[in-house]
Amino acid sequence: MNLAPGRLAAMAVLLTLGLAACSSGKEETQATQSKPAAQGKISIAYLQKQGDQEYFVGEAQGAADKAKELGVDLKVVNLGEDTNKAVSETQAALGQKVGGIIIVVPAPAVGPQIVQLAKEASTPLLTSDDQVCVDGPDPSKCTKDKLVPRVGFSGTQMGEQVGQRAGEEFKKAGWKPEDTAIITAWQQDVTVCTDRVKAAVPAFEQAAGVSGVKVIEVGTDNTPSGAQDKVAATVQGNSGVKHWVIVGCNDENVSGGVTAMQNAGIKPDNIIGVGLGAYLACKDWNSGKPTGMKAALFINGYEVGKLAVQTMYDNIKNGTAMPPEAFAPTKMVDASNWQAEGVKCSA
């Protein structure tokens, strides 16, 4: 859509994803802009994929608690994995004149459509957890100035922590590199997932003090069953491997992978699984039975929900520019400390 220069300039301070004044033609994100403070009570829509997953349940609760503290009207919507619902719920929220939208997109390809809807309504948009590109379906190919502001975790830092713990477990086990394979399992069109697994392998090698361990990349749908099926086939096709390390985008990938390995007759002592989330890993630990799930990085959705609502509130209420990214803290847990750290297991 082509807009006259004068209209662009008038809209510059209002658009969340911010087209700058047309004299430069340069696009900027909300991170570089602020806007006039809003008057009256603030309303925010929080649209989440996989809203029944334990992580996102915690995220919704954190958002609700922060909204109550700030006096914000908050509506949380579970999008499941439905990109059409992401669009329709965005349209519904905008039709209700919400002050801002926070979204976890079911798939990154729907991101530009969500961005366009918010832009046309001059409504602030913030993503949590997953990245969204302003004008393309693949955030990994998007320049930083065209990424929507995001609250969540650093994919690279999380991957490094997971890889480091896996490397420490490998070193402690005394395995030989030539007898070992590493599976990295993730949904490969999700940018934050790719960031995590790509950072894990170098961190593993550094912590383990080895190089050249065979790495097998396994594409999944980020669900336990999907990972289980794909990892089962991978294990079957690599019968010469004695020891397995598995890391992934989330607990679903690692839990499903560990289950596949154990179902294939691989003993827990020959498996090093390091999850990411801890909400499924803790079920193995709670059972008291031997498991290949050795540790998991606890990412607390509750804190992300709080931070997302606070960030959006500050933008709407005070005109504070949203930062490109804001991160919540993480913690490595295992069978010895997960309960003390406040991990909640998925039902």
Order of alpha helices (4+ residues) and beta strands (2+ residues): alpha-beta-alpha-beta-alpha-beta-alpha-beta-beta-alpha-beta-alpha-beta-alpha-beta-alpha-beta-alpha-beta-alpha-beta-beta
